[in-house]
Amino acid sequence: MASNSTTSTTFLASSLLLALTISQVSYAEPQNPRLGGMTSVNQNDRNAFSRPSANLSPLRQLDFKVGNSFFKAPWVMAPASTTARDGLGPLINTNACQNCHLKDGRGHVPAYNPDRDAMTDQAVSLFLRLSRPALTEADKQQQAKYGPLPDPVYGGQLQNMATPGITPEGEMKLTYTTKTVTYPDGRETELRVPHYELINPAYGQPTAGLHMSPRIAPLMVGLGLLELVSEQDILANADPDDRNNDGISGKANYVWDRQKQATALGRFGWKAAEPSLKQQNSGAFAGDMGLTTSLHPDTDCTSSQPCEKSVSGGTPEVPDKTLNHVTFYTQHLAVPIQRASDSEEVQQGYQHFKNAGCNQCHIEHWTTGKASDRPELSNQKIRPFTDLLLHDMGEGLADNRPEYLANGREWRTAPLWGVGVNKVVTGQENYLHDGRARTLEEAILWHGGEAEISRNHYMALDNDQRQQLLQFLESL
């Protein structure tokens, strides 16, 4: 078992930043606070992430409510009188979508006791993706086209729960060490460094060199709007070879679209590994709850596990009608409006955000395309603060697990809308792909690789200016 230790990382400004004089900045007129265009809602309480798009008609809100019921309600084992929600298991991470996406917000990281050097509750909305190394050229080609190669025993995800009478696959062990970051002005901030292990494997040893990547359930709002941003607009910001020599590349991930049976642009998930919300939802049903769909006729259960002990809830267990309702729900969760967008502190923070170059990846403005079946989401001017592209975030955030074209250091730029409301909704702050950052400040300090210059710029600000930048983020 690892023990806590503290290391000290002293900030060394580059020659560029040493020469930089941070001047007083002026602030522009307030931006449109409707981050999600006309779909935005003016709500900032615990239900802020669970509202339908503001421009949904009463009739369409009924479809939203039906999808919400399937998203919230627990699924059960088959056979059951609840035939619309049976077929759960045998190996699972949870029995309801809402258990991971707490009130449609971010998931939570298990509580950790440093004295015991162990988690004090079970991981539900934080889990481990698994895959075996691509050792041959054929493996590498398959991985690039169809995604990570599942472990032959434990599949593509560790299921740490199971239905009664079945042994879970194993446990995720999470421990932390710490490191201290020192600002140029002498102020210190402690970061926690997570360490993950798969312990107590129930079905034999996994593949040697097993790749493991922790993932926390992401925020759900605004996803339908991002789905309608055109591929052409996204690719206009890609610069995989950094031809303009600004240190920012931006790479598109191309992934397998199960519905089209073709390669498509990835835009959802921590590494942009899903092409659509329907496929992302389908994968969650199969991987998290052991429920088959038309897109995922097989779950993550392998031949080394007691798959035959799970009684089928139908073929598929999640009918297309249900999957479509859940997809409609996830497409139409509204983004709360920006708060205090006209305050001087927020506007000053907005300028520091841009001066630091954060907006080179967290791109602010987009206009959605047109979809006849989603008129409310069409032609909306939105401010999600993401480019939906992959960026090298440095060794500190690396999971060393390739996913389609994404390498082990690359992550999709996370949208920032709603980031300041999550604490109100869930009562917690867990940022980055594994929730290691307990504050927005910690999340910034973890940025490396292509984001290192922006992080250094943030650190070179004086304390008041840093607080202004954080206030801007908290307004989103």
C-alpha positions in Angstrom: 0.0 0.0 0.0 1.4 3.4 -1.0 2.0 6.0 1.7 1.5 9.7 1.5 4.4 11.8 0.6 4.9 15.5 -0.2 7.2 16.7 -2.9 7.8 20.3 -3.8 7.5 21.6 -7.4 8.8 25.2 -7.7 7.5 27.3 -10.5 10.2 28.4 -13.0 9.0 31.0 -15.4 10.2 30.7 -19.0 12.3 33.4 -20.4 9.3 34.6 -22.3 7.2 34.9 -19.1 10.1 36.5 -17.3 10.1 39.3 -19.9 6.3 39.6 -19.7 4.9 42.6 -17.8 1.4 41.9 -16.8 -0.4 45.2 -17.3 -3.7 46.4 -16.2 -6.3 45.2 -18.7 -9.5 46.9 -19.8 -12.7 44.9 -20.1 -15.1 44.7 -22.9 -18.9 44.8 -23.0 -20.5 41.8 -21.3 -21.0 38.7 -23.5 -24.4 37.1 -24.0 -25.1 35.2 -20.8 -27.2 32.6 -22.6 -24.4 30.1 -23.0 -26.7 27.7 -24.7 -28.4 30.2 -26.9 -32.2 30.2 -26.7 -32.1 26.8 -25.0 -30.5 28.3 -21.8 -32.3 28.4 -18.5 -32.0 30.9 -15.7 -31.6 28.4 -12.8 -28.7 28.0 -10.4 -30.1 25.7 -7.6 -29.7 21.9 -7.1 -31.9 21.3 -10.1 -30.0 23.6 -12.5 -28.7 20.7 -14.7 -32.0 18.8 -15.0 -34.1 21.3 -16.9 -35.3 20.8 -20.5 -34.2 23.3 -23.2 -36.1 26.5 -22.6 -37.6 26.5 -26.0 -39.1 23.0 -25.9 -42.8 23.0 -26.5 -45.1 21.4 -23.9 -45.6 18.4 -26.2 -41.8 17.9 -26.6 -41.4 18.3 -22.9 -43.4 15.1 -22.5 -40.8 13.2 -24.5 -38.1 14.8 -22.3 -39.9 13.5 -19.2 -40.3 10.0 -20.6 -36.5 9.9 -21.3 -35.9 11.3 -17.8 -37.9 8.5 -16.2 -35.7 5.8 -17.9 -32.6 7.8 -17.0 -33.5 8.0 -13.3 -35.3 4.7 -12.5 -33.3 1.6 -11.5 -33.2 -1.4 -13.8 -33.8 -4.9 -12.4 -32.9 -8.5 -13.1 -35.0 -10.6 -15.5 -37.5 -12.1 -15.2 -39.5 -9.3 -13.5 -42.9 -7.8 -13.6 -41.2 -4.5 -14.6 -40.6 -5.8 -18.2 -39.7 -2.3 -19.5 -36.7 -2.2 -17.2 -35.4 -5.7 -16.8 -32.3 -7.6 -17.9 -29.8 -6.0 -15.5 -26.4 -7.7 -15.1 -24.8 -10.0 -14.3 -21.7 -7.7 -14.0 -22.5 -4.0 -13.5 -21.2 -0.7 -12.1 -24.6 0.6 -11.2 -28.3 0.0 -11.9 -29.4 3.5 -13.0 -27.9 6.3 -15.2 -28.6 8.9 -12.5 -26.4 7.1 -10.0 -23.3 8.1 -11.9 -24.5 11.5 -13.3 -25.6 13.0 -9.9 -28.6 15.2 -10.8 -27.2 15.3 -14.3 -23.9 16.8 -13.0 -20.4 15.4 -12.7 -19.8 12.1 -10.8 -18.1 12.0 -7.5 -14.8 10.6 -6.4 -14.9 8.1 -3.5 -14.0 9.6 -0.1 -10.4 9.0 0.9 -9.0 8.6 4.4 -5.3 9.6 4.3 -4.7 8.0 7.7 -5.9 4.6 6.4 -4.5 5.4 2.9 -7.7 3.9 1.4 -11.1 4.8 0.0 -13.9 4.9 2.6 -16.8 4.2 0.2 -17.4 2.4 -3.0 -16.7 3.9 -6.4 -19.9 4.3 -8.4 -19.4 7.2 -10.7 -15.7 6.7 -11.1 -14.6 3.5 -12.9 -11.7 2.0 -14.8 -11.5 1.6 -18.5 -9.4 -1.5 -19.4 -7.6 -2.6 -22.5 -4.7 -4.8 -23.6 -1.6 -3.4 -25.3 -1.5 -3.4 -29.1 1.6 -5.5 -29.7 1.4 -6.3 -33.4 0.8 -4.1 -36.5 -2.6 -5.8 -36.9 -3.4 -4.9 -33.3 -2.5 -1.3 -33.9 -4.6 -1.1 -37.1 -7.6 -2.7 -35.3 -7.2 -0.3 -32.3 -7.0 2.8 -34.6 -10.2 1.8 -36.4 -12.4 0.0 -33.8 -11.0 1.4 -30.6 -9.1 -0.1 -27.6 -8.6 -3.8 -27.5 -10.6 -5.3 -24.6 -8.9 -7.5 -22.1 -9.8 -11.1 -22.9 -10.8 -11.8 -19.3 -12.2 -8.5 -18.0 -13.3 -6.8 -21.2 -13.2 -3.0 -21.6 -14.3 -1.9 -18.2 -13.9 -3.1 -14.6 -17.3 -4.0 -13.2 -17.0 -3.7 -9.4 -20.6 -4.8 -8.7 -22.8 -7.7 -9.7 -26.3 -9.0 -9.4 -27.0 -11.4 -6.4 -25.2 -14.7 -6.7 -22.5 -13.4 -9.0 -19.0 -12.3 -8.0 -17.9 -8.8 -9.2 -14.9 -8.7 -11.4 -12.7 -7.0 -8.8 -12.0 -3.7 -7.0 -10.5 -0.4 -7.9 -8.0 0.7 -5.3 -7.4 4.4 -5.2 -4.8 6.1 -3.1 -3.1 9.5 -3.2 0.2 11.1 -2.7 0.7 14.9 -2.8 2.8 17.4 -4.4 3.1 21.1 -3.7 3.2 23.8 -6.4 4.8 27.1 -5.5 3.8 30.3 -7.2 6.3 33.1 -8.1 4.9 35.2 -5.3 5.6 32.4 -2.8 2.0 31.1 -2.3 1.7 27.3 -2.3 -1.0 25.0 -3.4 -1.1 21.2 -2.7 -2.2 18.9 -5.5 -3.2 15.3 -4.9 -1.7 12.7 -7.2 -4.0 9.6 -7.7 -2.7 6.1 -8.0 -4.9 3.2 -9.3 -4.8 -0.5 -9.0 -7.0 -3.4 -9.9 -7.1 -5.7 -6.8 -8.9 -8.9 -5.9 -9.5 -10.0 -9.6 -12.2 -12.7 -9.4 -11.7 -14.4 -12.8 -7.9 -14.8 -13.1 -5.1 -12.5 -13.9 -5.7 -9.8 -16.6 -3.3 -9.4 -19.6 0.3 -8.4 -18.8 0.8 -4.7 -19.2 -3.0 -4.0 -18.8 -3.9 -0.4 -19.6 -6.2 1.2 -17.0 -7.7 4.6 -17.3 -9.9 6.1 -14.6 -13.0 8.0 -15.8 -15.5 10.1 -13.8 -19.0 10.6 -15.1 -19.1 13.9 -17.0 -21.6 16.8 -16.9 -24.7 16.2 -19.0 -25.9 19.7 -20.1 -25.6 21.1 -23.6 -24.6 17.8 -25.2 -27.3 18.0 -27.9 -25.9 21.4 -28.9 -22.4 20.1 -29.3 -23.8 17.2 -31.4 -25.0 19.8 -33.9 -21.7 21.7 -34.3 -20.6 20.9 -37.9 -17.6 18.7 -38.5 -16.3 21.3 -40.9 -16.3 24.0 -38.2 -14.6 21.7 -35.7 -11.9 20.7 -38.2 -11.3 24.4 -39.0 -9.5 24.6 -35.7 -7.5 21.4 -36.0 -3.7 21.8 -36.5 -2.3 18.4 -35.7 1.2 19.3 -37.1 1.2 22.7 -35.4 2.0 24.4 -38.7 1.4 27.9 -37.2 4.1 27.1 -34.5 1.9 28.4 -31.6 2.5 25.2 -29.6 -1.2 24.3 -29.9 -2.0 21.4 -32.2 -5.6 20.2 -31.8 -6.3 16.8 -33.3 -9.6 15.2 -34.4 -10.4 11.7 -33.2 -12.0 9.5 -35.7 -13.9 6.6 -34.3 -16.2 3.7 -35.3 -19.8 4.7 -35.7 -21.9 1.5 -35.0 -25.0 3.0 -36.5 -23.4 4.0 -39.8 -20.9 1.1 -39.8 -18.2 3.6 -40.8 -15.5 5.8 -39.3 -16.8 9.2 -38.1 -15.6 12.2 -36.1 -15.6 11.6 -32.4 -16.9 14.4 -30.2 -18.1 12.9 -26.9 -16.3 11.3 -23.9 -13.0 12.3 -22.3 -11.0 11.3 -25.4 -13.7 12.1 -28.0 -14.2 8.4 -28.6 -18.0 8.5 -29.3 -19.5 9.9 -32.5 -23.0 10.5 -31.2 -25.0 10.7 -28.0 -27.1 7.6 -29.0 -23.9 5.5 -29.2 -22.6 6.9 -26.0 -25.8 6.1 -24.2 -25.9 2.7 -25.7 -22.4 1.9 -24.6 -23.2 3.0 -21.0 -26.2 0.7 -20.9 -24.0 -2.2 -22.1 -20.9 -1.4 -20.0 -22.3 0.0 -16.8 -25.5 -2.1 -16.5 -25.0 -5.2 -18.6 -28.0 -4.3 -20.8 -28.0 -5.0 -24.5 -29.1 -2.6 -27.2 -29.4 -2.7 -31.0 -26.0 -0.9 -31.2 -24.4 -3.0 -28.5 -25.9 -6.5 -28.9 -23.2 -7.8 -26.5 -22.3 -6.5 -23.1 -18.8 -6.3 -21.6 -19.2 -9.8 -20.2 -16.5 -12.2 -21.6 -16.3 -16.0 -22.0 -14.3 -16.2 -18.8 -17.2 -14.9 -16.8 -20.7 -16.3 -15.8 -22.6 -14.5 -18.6 -25.1 -17.4 -18.9 -26.4 -16.7 -15.4 -28.0 -13.5 -16.6 -31.5 -14.0 -17.8 -32.3 -11.9 -20.8 -34.7 -9.1 -20.5 -35.5 -9.2 -24.3 -33.7 -8.8 -27.6 -32.5 -6.2 -27.1 -33.0 -5.5 -23.5 -33.1 -1.8 -24.1 -35.5 -1.4 -27.0 -34.8 1.3 -29.6 -37.8 3.3 -28.5 -36.4 3.5 -24.9 -32.9 4.2 -26.2 -34.3 7.0 -28.3 -36.2 8.5 -25.4 -33.0 8.5 -23.2 -31.1 10.1 -26.1 -33.7 12.8 -26.5 -33.4 13.5 -22.8 -29.6 13.8 -22.9 -29.8 16.0 -26.1 -32.1 18.5 -24.5 -30.7 19.1 -21.0 -30.4 22.8 -20.8 -27.3 24.9 -19.9 -27.8 27.4 -17.1 -27.1 31.0 -18.1 -23.8 32.7 -17.1 -24.1 34.6 -13.8 -22.7 38.1 -13.0 -21.5 38.3 -16.6 -21.6 42.1 -16.4 -19.5 42.5 -13.2 -16.1 44.1 -13.4 -14.4 41.2 -11.6 -15.8 38.7 -14.0 -15.0 40.8 -17.0 -11.4 41.3 -15.8 -11.1 37.5 -15.3 -12.4 37.0 -18.8 -9.6 39.2 -20.1 -7.0 37.3 -18.1 -8.5 34.0 -19.5 -8.0 35.3 -23.0 -4.6 36.8 -22.3 -3.4 33.5 -21.0 -4.4 31.8 -24.2 -7.0 29.6 -22.6 -9.4 30.4 -25.4 -7.1 28.8 -28.0 -8.5 25.4 -26.9 -11.5 26.4 -24.9 -13.0 28.1 -27.9 -15.9 30.3 -26.9 -18.3 30.9 -29.8 -20.0 28.3 -32.1 -23.2 28.2 -34.1 -25.1 24.9 -34.3 -26.2 23.4 -37.6 -29.7 22.5 -38.6 -31.4 19.2 -37.7 -35.1 18.7 -38.7 -35.8 16.4 -35.8 -34.2 18.9 -33.3 -35.4 22.3 -34.3 -34.9 23.7 -30.8 -31.2 23.0 -30.9 -30.7 24.2 -34.5 -29.1 27.5 -35.5 -28.2 28.4 -31.9 -25.3 30.8 -31.1 -23.6 29.0 -28.1 -20.6 29.6 -25.8 -19.4 26.2 -24.6 -15.7 27.0 -24.4 -14.4 23.9 -26.1 -12.9 23.0 -29.5 -14.0 19.3 -29.2 -10.4 18.3 -30.3 -7.7 16.3 -28.7 -4.7 18.0 -27.0 -1.5 16.7 -25.4 -2.0 17.7 -21.7 1.4 16.6 -20.5 2.7 13.6 -18.5 1.0 14.6 -15.3 -2.5 13.9 -16.7 -1.4 11.0 -19.0 -3.2 7.7 -18.7 -0.9 6.0 -21.2 -3.9 4.3 -22.8 -4.5 4.9 -26.5 -8.2 5.3 -27.7 -8.6 5.2 -31.4 -6.3 8.0 -32.7 -5.9 9.6 -29.2 -2.6 8.7 -27.6 -1.9 8.2 -23.9 -1.3 12.0 -23.2 -4.2 13.4 -25.2 -7.6 14.5 -24.0 -10.5 16.3 -25.5 -11.0 19.9 -24.4 -13.7 19.8 -21.8 -16.6 22.3 -22.2 -16.6 24.9 -19.4 -20.3 25.9 -19.4 -21.9 24.8 -16.1 -18.5 24.4 -14.4 -19.4 27.0 -11.8 -22.7 25.4 -10.9 -21.6 21.9 -10.3 -20.8 22.4 -6.6 -24.3 23.7 -6.0 -25.9 20.8 -7.8 -23.8 17.9 -6.5 -22.3 19.4 -3.3 -18.8 18.5 -4.6 -16.0 19.7 -6.8 -14.3 17.0 -8.9 -12.6 18.2 -12.0 -10.5 16.6 -14.8 -11.1 13.1 -16.2 -10.6 11.4 -12.8 -11.9 14.1 -10.5 -8.5 14.6 -8.9 -8.8 18.4 -8.8 -10.8 19.6 -5.9 -10.9 23.2 -7.1 -10.8 25.0 -10.4 -7.4 26.3 -9.3 -6.1 22.8 -9.0 -7.5 21.9 -12.4 -5.5 24.7 -14.0 -2.3 23.7 -12.2 -2.6 20.2 -13.6 -2.5 21.6 -17.2 0.7 20.7 -19.0 1.8 19.9 -22.5 0.2 22.2 -25.0 -1.5 24.1 -22.1 1.8 24.7 -20.1 2.2 28.2 -21.4 -1.3 29.1 -20.4 -0.8 27.6 -16.9 2.4 29.5 -16.5 0.7 32.7 -17.5 -1.9 32.1 -14.8 0.7 31.4 -12.2 2.5 34.6 -13.1 -0.6 36.7 -12.4 -0.8 38.4 -9.0 -3.2 36.8 -6.5 -6.0 39.3 -7.2 -5.8 38.7 -10.9 -5.8 34.9 -10.4 -9.0 35.3 -8.3 -10.6 37.3 -11.1 -9.9 34.5 -13.6 -11.4 32.0 -11.2 -14.4 34.2 -10.7 -14.9 34.2 -14.4 -14.8 30.4 -14.5 -17.2 30.3 -11.6 -19.7 32.5 -13.5 -20.0 30.0 -16.3 
